[in-house]
């Protein structure tokens, strides 16, 4: 399957799952609170499949356009209602019932995100050890006292097992501009307590690259080991095999994969001797890197694939995973909420906003990389969908809740004129938001963002 095929498959699968979860929230709570549901639809437009269970008043539908869904409830504002069923019409429910039904959609998105991350913690998430490979000179990390070879032990008193785990805690604190206490174990075995002061960090650029890169902290790189070979490339012709470890390039010792890449890329077309560890034996291998032009410069390439970066796995027991999943999603929700707020106030660049094209590409990538990555992707998008729907914009769930708040304060529903004008404003805001998201997507496609 092509990259486009994976993107399309991943996007449609993700949309179908998340829309079903959201609409099921409305549906389930409405039914439990005595509201009659006429139709539960995944997708819009012409029905492809429809069915009705015996004794169930709801028609279930899968429609042609899989980019949304809806729950149609009995409502006197949308048609005639049998007097015997007026008590089951949505518009005749109390304010609390109507609010609960509307809020249920975003709530189920948050609950689904917790379930998805719980499953990730049960399966185990591939990751890398929280070991510092390099500290950039004159960076925030260097100022705080980090050193090459340090192992991160805890962040704000919380033990960390992997690099991504501590990155997540760091980003959460950085978004709040708070100081972060970090305990590290040095290469000599001694521990040190360090403090990162995020109040000086440029908030506008937080979403542009990993937080650790912004403060000058980089994980230990993978070993210079052959994972796979490009057929017919210099490495294969020279007799290298998967599992070989490069120890030296022309008698210059190699410590990791990136050292090897730097050494070989600087020798295009030059015969080079590699010292290679294969099992218990050391070999000398002569190889000539192919000259390859990139952005007007010529580099040497030998056709080797880097080994998997992951050397750790983040996993919890079933009970602890429940709390960890809740905590993870709380932090993710807080980060997403702050990001949306800062984009609206222009404290953070709107370039961080992604649209359907970028989401589809991410969906395709995660589908290809496996269940764990796809579940993480679904959790992130589910939280974003839940928060987006809670924005106080008419036509969204948050807009309806805003009207209900007005009703609770004033004691009466907003007028039909106000509702219509609100819908017009809401549609205009959504169109503007989607236009900006599409613009960012197109700029990314052409490498301009």
Secondary structure, DSSP 8 states (H G I E B T S, - for coil): --HHHHHHHHHHHHHHHHHHHHHHHHHHHHHHTT--EEEEEEEEEEEEEEE--TT---EEEEEEEEEEEEEEE--GGGS---GGGGGG-GGGS-HHHHHHHHHHHHHHHHHHHHHHHHHHHHH-EEE--SBEEEE-TTSHHHHHT--TT-EEEEETTEE--SHHHHHHHHHHHHHHT-EEEEEEE-TTS-EEEEEEEGGGS-GGGTTTS-HHHHTTEEE----SBEEEE-TTSHHHHTT--TT-EEEEETTEE--SHHHHHHHHHT-TTSEEEEEEEETTEEEEEEEE-EEEEETTEEEEE--EEE--S--EEE---HHHHHHHHHHHHHHHHHHHHHHHHHHHTTSS-GGG---HHHHHHHHHHHHHH-HHHHHHHHHHHHHHHHHHHHSS-TTSHHHHHHHHHHHHHHSS---HHHHHHHHHHHHHHHHHHHHHHHHHHHHHHTT--
